[in-house]
Amino acid sequence: MSNPTRAALSLGLLLPMSGIVNAITERETFEVSVSIPSAEFYVIPSEPDWIHQEQALPFNPVSGKFTPLRKNFDVKNVNGGITARMSTEPYLSNGRDTDNIPLTVTFNRKRLSLVAEPVITELDGQAGQRVGLEIAAALPVDAYRPGSYYGSVHMIFEALAP
């Protein structure tokens, strides 16, 4: 083997080890978004990562009860108070109406129903506040029936005029 051939072969073997050749490259791309609420009126979750995902109510088989879901909302209405209501009665279902589990929804410690009721006072609405949401399973007459249950909670918030 000639010297030029040997030099080329040596150079070809050394180049990958010299750092001149790129190592394995990985690239990541992700989406970024932001939602900025209106300064005049908003009712938004304080922890936004949960609102559009299924939420579990953990069941304690020893006590036979569910642990309520508790979350916080930031609220504001520069013109006054805020009302809230349920658009439908909330419940969990396994597909059999006789096994439905009614849910109790409270917002700022006020139980929500199908009728709009004030949940934020005029002064608190104007200042803005962080308030609690709690969703709890109602206790059954006997015991909860085994199975997988699913449901939806639909709340409607409205700004009160001064």
C-alpha positions, 0 to 999 in steps of 0.5 A: 500500500502506498504512502498516499493511500495509507494517509488517506485511509488513516485520515478516513479512520481518524476523522470520525473520532476527531469531533469534526463529524457531527454526533447524533442530533436530536431536535424537539419542537413544541407548541406554545400558546397563551390566553389572556383574559379580558380585563373586564370579566373572567372566570378562569381556572387558576391551574389551567392544566386540568380543565379540559382533561378527565378528572378522577374522584378517588374512591376509598373502599374502606370508607365507601366514599369519594374524595371530592375534586377541589380546584381554584378559579380566578374571577373578576367583573369590573362592573359588579358581581358574578352569577353561576348555574349548572346547565344540566344536573351533574352526575356520574353514570355507568350506563344504568340510570338506576346506578347514577351518582349525583354530583354536588357542585359548589363554587365559592362555597355556594351550591350550584343548581339549574337556577343562576345565583350570585356566587361573587359579590359586587365588591369581590367581583370588582377587586378580583378574587381566587375562589374554590370549586368543589365537586363531590359525589352524593352519598347513596342510600345503600352503597355505590354499585361497582363499575366504571362511571363517567360524567360531565359538569357544565357550569355557566357564569354570567357578569352582573351589570351594576 
